[in-house]
C-alpha cells in the first residue's frame, strides 16, 4: 500500500447518512466549522451538508485508487508518524489551495470539440450545417483516437474527472473513446449514437445494425474497469419508432446500462416530433411509449415541458441534465431549475460543442445567470454540490465518487483560488467561505485547476512555465 497525504483546505458535501457516519466515527466535529455554513436543503426533502476543513488532510492509497480517510491536518499527520515523529507516507503540501472532489459532467459530445463556437444557428440548422458534417469524420479510427485523447485531456485540465458522453454513430468512435479513457483510468459513460432517419446517409445506420453495434459495445466495454455504456438514441427526430422500441427493449434487458438522449430543447424540434409522432400525447410520451424512461435515463435539456411531463419524469425517476451555456448559445430557452427539481433529479452539464466551455465552473456561472433571469436563486453551495456529489447521485455513482468518504475512488481537483490577478485581488476582499466560493463559481475556469487526480494518480498538472 502506497499512501499519500494531501494537506489543503478541504471542501465537499455530505448526505444525511454520510454525516451520521462521519460524526459517529470522528469526534473532532469538522462539520460546518465556519459560522456562515448551515444545513443546505438543495433538493426538496433531502438535506445536504457542506463540510469544510480549513487545515485539512486527505489520505489516498494510490495502489487501489481510493480515499483512506480525511480530517484535520494535525490529527492525520500525528496518526501516520512513527515513534521518531517521521512520516512513512508522502506528503503533498497544498495548504494555500482548496481540494474538492472531481467535477462530473452529465452531458457532453466529444466529437463536437472540433466545431465548438460554430456561429449563427439554432438547434436543427446547427445540427445540419455543423454537427453532422464534423461527426462524419469519426469512422476514421485515427480521427476518433486523436480527438478522444485531446478531449479527455481537456476535461482533466478543467477539473472534470467523470462524464456522460455522446460519441457518434460509428462504433470506431466509441472504441476509441473507451480505449483512451481506460488508459487514463477515468470513469466515463458513452455509447454509439443511434440514428436511422432524418440525418445524412453517412451517419445513419440501419435500425437493427445500430442496436447490434450497441450490444457489441456493451459486451466489450460495459463495466470494464471504470467504463460504462449508455444506449444513445440521438433524439426522437433521428430515430424511427422501430429503433426507439428496440433501444427500449435493450435497455430493459440490463440493470446497470444507462440510456441518454435529448428532450424538448427547442420549439422547432418539439414541433417536428409532433409531426413525426402525431398519435402521441407529446415529446416525452414518445420515449415513454418506447420504454426509454427510468432511473438510469438522463434526458438533456428538457426546457419546454408540460406539467404532465414533469409528473411522468417524477414517477419514472428519469433524470434531467441542464446545459446552460448550450441553451444560451443556441437561443433554446431558460431552464427553470427549482421547478424541475421539485419533480425529479437534475444534473448540470457543459453540452460542448453547443456549450461554449468544458469548465464546470464557467457552466455554473451561466446557470446562475439563467436562474437570475427567472427570479430564482443558485447559491455557490448548491452549484458546487451539483457538479460533484449531486451529479454523482444523478448517475447512481455516488457510492463510488462525489465526496471524500473513505473507500470512495480518489478523484479530486486541487484548486488555486488566486490563479489570476483578478481572483487574487477579489478573494482578498471576501469575509466568508461562502463568499469565496461564489467568487470562484462566477470567475473561475480552467485557470484555477492546479492539478487533477484520477484514482489517486495525478493526470493533469498546471504548467508553471
Residue pairs with C-beta under 8 A, 6 or more apart in sequence:
1 61
1 63
1 64
2 61
2 62
2 63
2 90
3 59
3 60
3 61
3 62
3 68
3 80
3 88
3 89
3 90
4 59
4 60
4 61
4 62
4 89
4 90
4 91
4 92
4 456
5 57
5 58
5 59
5 60
5 76
5 77
5 80
5 87
5 89
5 90
5 91
5 92
6 57
6 58
6 60
6 92
6 94
6 99
6 412
6 414
7 55
7 56
7 57
7 73
7 77
7 91
7 92
7 93
7 94
7 95
8 56
8 57
8 58
8 94
8 95
8 97
8 98
8 99
8 414
9 52
9 53
9 54
9 55
9 56
9 95
9 97
9 98
9 99
10 51
10 52
10 53
10 56
10 57
10 58
10 70
10 98
10 99
10 100
10 404
11 50
11 51
11 52
11 53
11 98
11 99
11 100
11 384
11 433
11 437
12 50
12 51
12 100
12 101
12 388
12 389
12 403
12 404
13 40
13 48
13 49
13 50
13 51
13 381
13 384
13 385
13 388
13 389
13 390
13 402
13 403
14 22
14 31
14 48
14 49
14 50
14 51
14 389
14 403
14 405
15 46
15 47
15 48
15 49
15 389
15 398
16 46
16 47
16 49
18 49
18 403
18 405
19 31
19 49
21 405
22 31
22 51
22 405
23 29
23 31
26 71
28 71
28 72
28 75
30 51
30 52
30 53
30 56
30 71
30 72
31 49
31 51
32 38
32 49
32 50
32 51
32 52
33 52
33 53
33 54
34 52
34 54
34 432
34 433
36 432
36 433
36 434
37 50
37 52
37 381
37 433
37 434
39 47
39 49
40 47
40 48
40 49
40 50
40 379
40 381
40 382
40 385
41 47
41 48
42 48
42 381
42 382
42 385
42 386
42 390
43 341
43 345
43 390
44 341
44 342
48 385
48 389
48 390
50 381
50 385
52 433
53 70
53 71
53 72
55 72
55 73
55 74
55 95
56 70
56 71
56 72
56 73
56 99
57 70
57 71
57 72
57 73
57 75
57 76
57 77
58 67
58 70
58 99
58 404
58 412
59 67
59 68
59 69
59 70
59 76
59 80
59 89
60 66
60 67
60 68
60 410
60 453
60 456
61 67
61 68
61 410
61 456
62 410
62 455
62 456
62 457
63 456
64 456
65 185
65 409
65 410
65 454
65 455
65 456
65 457
66 406
66 407
66 408
66 409
66 410
66 455
66 456
67 404
67 405
67 406
67 407
67 408
67 409
67 410
68 406
69 76
69 406
70 76
70 404
70 406
73 95
77 87
77 91
80 87
80 88
80 89
81 87
82 88
94 414
94 450
97 414
97 415
97 416
97 417
97 450
98 414
98 415
98 417
99 412
99 413
99 414
99 415
100 384
100 388
100 412
100 413
100 415
101 388
101 389
101 401
101 402
101 403
101 404
101 411
101 412
101 413
102 159
102 160
102 161
102 162
102 388
102 401
102 411
102 412
102 413
102 452
102 453
102 454
103 158
103 159
103 160
103 161
103 360
103 361
103 387
103 388
103 391
103 413
104 160
104 161
104 162
104 163
104 347
104 360
104 387
104 388
104 391
104 392
104 395
104 397
104 401
104 402
105 155
105 160
105 162
105 163
105 164
105 349
105 350
105 358
105 360
105 387
105 391
106 163
106 164
106 298
106 319
106 321
106 347
106 348
106 349
106 391
106 394
106 395
107 164
107 166
107 260
107 298
107 300
107 321
107 323
107 347
107 349
107 350
107 351
108 163
108 164
108 165
108 166
108 349
108 350
108 351
108 352
108 355
108 358
109 131
109 165
109 166
109 351
109 352
109 353
110 147
110 148
110 151
110 152
110 165
110 166
110 167
110 177
110 190
111 134
111 135
111 137
111 138
111 144
111 147
111 166
111 167
111 168
111 173
112 131
112 134
112 135
112 166
112 352
112 353
112 354
113 147
113 150
113 151
113 154
113 352
113 353
114 134
114 147
114 353
115 130
115 131
115 133
115 134
115 353
116 352
116 353
116 355
116 356
117 353
117 356
118 126
118 129
118 130
118 353
121 129
121 130
121 330
122 266
122 268
122 330
122 331
122 332
123 265
123 266
123 268
123 269
123 330
123 332
123 354
124 266
124 268
124 269
124 272
126 330
126 354
131 353
132 199
132 200
132 203
135 168
135 169
135 193
135 203
136 200
136 202
136 203
137 143
138 144
138 147
138 167
138 168
138 170
138 172
138 173
139 170
139 172
139 173
139 202
140 172
141 172
141 175
141 176
144 170
144 172
144 173
144 175
144 176
144 177
145 176
145 179
145 180
147 176
148 173
148 176
148 177
148 179
148 180
148 181
149 180
152 177
152 180
152 181
152 184
152 186
153 460
154 358
155 161
155 163
155 186
155 358
156 184
156 186
156 452
156 454
156 459
156 460
157 446
157 449
157 452
157 460
158 357
158 358
158 359
158 360
158 445
158 446
158 449
159 359
159 360
159 361
159 413
159 415
159 446
159 449
159 452
160 358
160 360
161 186
161 187
161 401
161 411
161 412
161 413
161 452
161 454
162 186
162 187
162 188
162 189
162 392
162 395
162 397
162 401
162 411
163 188
163 189
164 188
164 189
164 190
164 230
164 258
164 260
164 298
164 321
164 349
164 395
165 177
165 188
165 189
165 190
166 190
166 193
166 232
166 234
166 260
167 173
167 174
167 177
167 190
167 191
167 192
167 193
167 232
168 192
168 193
168 203
169 192
169 193
169 194
169 195
169 203
169 204
169 205
169 210
170 192
171 192
171 213
171 216
171 217
173 192
174 190
174 191
174 192
174 217
174 221
175 217
175 220
175 221
177 188
177 190
178 188
178 190
178 221
178 224
178 227
181 188
181 226
181 227
182 224
182 225
182 226
182 227
184 454
184 459
185 225
185 226
185 454
185 455
185 457
186 226
186 454
186 459
187 226
187 227
187 228
187 397
187 400
187 401
187 409
187 411
188 226
188 227
188 228
189 227
189 228
189 229
189 230
189 258
189 260
189 395
190 229
190 230
190 232
191 214
191 217
191 229
191 230
191 231
191 232
191 258
191 260
192 205
192 210
192 213
192 214
192 217
192 232
193 232
193 233
193 234
194 205
194 210
194 211
194 214
194 231
194 232
194 233
194 234
194 238
194 239
194 243
194 247
195 203
195 204
195 205
195 210
195 233
195 234
195 238
195 239
196 204
196 205
196 206
196 207
196 210
196 238
196 239
196 240
196 243
197 204
197 237
197 238
197 239
197 240
198 237
198 238
199 234
199 238
204 238
205 213
207 240
207 242
207 243
207 246
208 246
210 243
211 243
211 246
211 247
211 250
214 229
214 231
214 232
214 247
214 250
215 250
217 229
218 229
218 254
218 257
221 227
221 229
222 228
222 229
222 254
222 256
222 257
223 256
226 409
226 455
228 256
228 257
228 258
229 257
229 258
230 257
230 258
230 259
230 260
230 298
231 247
231 250
231 251
231 257
231 258
231 259
231 260
232 259
232 260
232 261
233 239
233 243
233 244
233 247
233 261
233 292
234 261
234 262
235 261
235 262
235 263
235 269
235 273
236 244
236 261
236 273
236 276
236 277
236 283
236 286
236 287
237 269
237 272
237 273
237 276
239 247
241 277
241 290
244 286
244 287
244 290
244 292
245 290
245 291
247 259
247 290
247 292
248 290
248 291
248 292
249 291
250 257
251 257
251 259
251 291
251 292
251 294
251 296
251 297
252 291
256 296
257 296
258 296
258 297
258 298
258 395
259 292
259 294
259 296
259 297
259 298
260 297
260 298
260 299
260 300
261 287
261 292
261 297
261 299
261 300
262 299
262 300
262 301
263 283
263 284
263 287
263 299
263 300
263 301
263 302
263 305
264 270
264 283
264 284
264 301
264 302
264 303
264 304
264 305
264 309
265 300
265 301
265 302
265 303
265 304
265 327
265 330
265 332
265 333
266 330
266 332
266 333
267 304
267 333
270 283
270 304
273 283
273 286
274 282
274 283
277 286
280 286
280 289
281 308
282 306
282 308
282 309
283 309
284 293
284 305
284 309
284 312
284 313
285 309
285 312
287 293
287 299
288 312
288 316
293 312
293 313
293 316
293 318
294 316
294 317
294 318
295 316
295 317
295 318
295 319
295 396
296 396
297 316
297 318
297 319
298 318
298 319
298 320
298 321
298 347
298 394
298 395
299 313
299 318
299 319
299 320
299 321
300 320
300 321
300 323
300 349
300 351
301 321
301 322
301 323
301 326
301 327
301 332
301 335
301 351
302 313
302 320
302 321
302 335
302 340
303 327
303 332
303 333
303 334
303 335
304 333
305 313
310 339
310 340
310 343
310 344
311 343
312 318
313 320
313 343
313 344
314 343
314 344
317 344
317 345
318 344
319 344
319 345
319 346
319 347
319 394
319 395
320 340
320 344
320 345
320 346
320 347
321 346
321 347
321 348
321 349
321 351
321 394
322 335
322 337
322 340
322 346
322 347
322 348
322 349
322 367
323 348
323 349
323 350
323 351
323 354
323 355
324 335
324 348
324 363
324 366
324 367
324 369
324 370
325 350
325 351
325 354
325 355
325 356
325 357
325 362
325 363
325 366
326 332
326 350
326 351
326 352
326 354
326 355
326 356
327 333
327 334
327 335
327 370
328 366
328 370
329 354
329 355
329 356
330 354
334 370
334 373
334 374
335 370
336 374
336 376
337 346
337 367
337 370
337 371
337 376
337 378
338 371
338 376
340 346
345 393
345 394
346 386
346 394
347 386
347 390
347 391
347 394
347 395
348 360
348 363
348 364
348 367
348 383
348 386
348 387
348 390
348 391
349 355
349 363
350 357
350 358
350 359
350 360
350 363
352 358
355 363
356 362
357 363
357 445
358 446
359 444
359 445
359 446
360 387
361 440
361 441
361 444
361 445
361 448
362 444
362 445
363 387
364 378
364 383
364 384
364 386
364 387
364 441
365 441
365 442
365 443
365 444
367 378
367 383
368 378
368 383
368 441
368 442
371 377
371 378
379 434
379 438
380 434
380 437
380 438
380 440
380 441
381 434
381 437
383 441
384 437
384 441
388 402
388 403
389 398
389 402
389 403
390 402
391 402
392 398
392 400
392 401
392 402
393 402
399 408
400 408
400 409
401 408
401 409
401 411
402 408
404 412
409 455
410 453
410 455
410 456
411 453
411 454
411 455
412 452
412 453
413 449
413 450
413 451
413 452
413 453
414 449
414 450
414 451
414 452
414 453
415 440
415 444
415 448
415 449
415 450
416 447
416 448
416 449
416 450
416 462
417 423
417 427
417 436
417 440
417 448
418 424
418 427
419 444
419 447
419 448
419 450
420 443
420 447
420 448
422 443
423 439
423 440
423 443
423 444
423 448
426 439
426 443
427 436
427 439
430 436
430 439
440 448
449 460
449 462
450 461
450 462
451 458
451 460
451 461
451 462
452 458
452 459
452 460
453 459
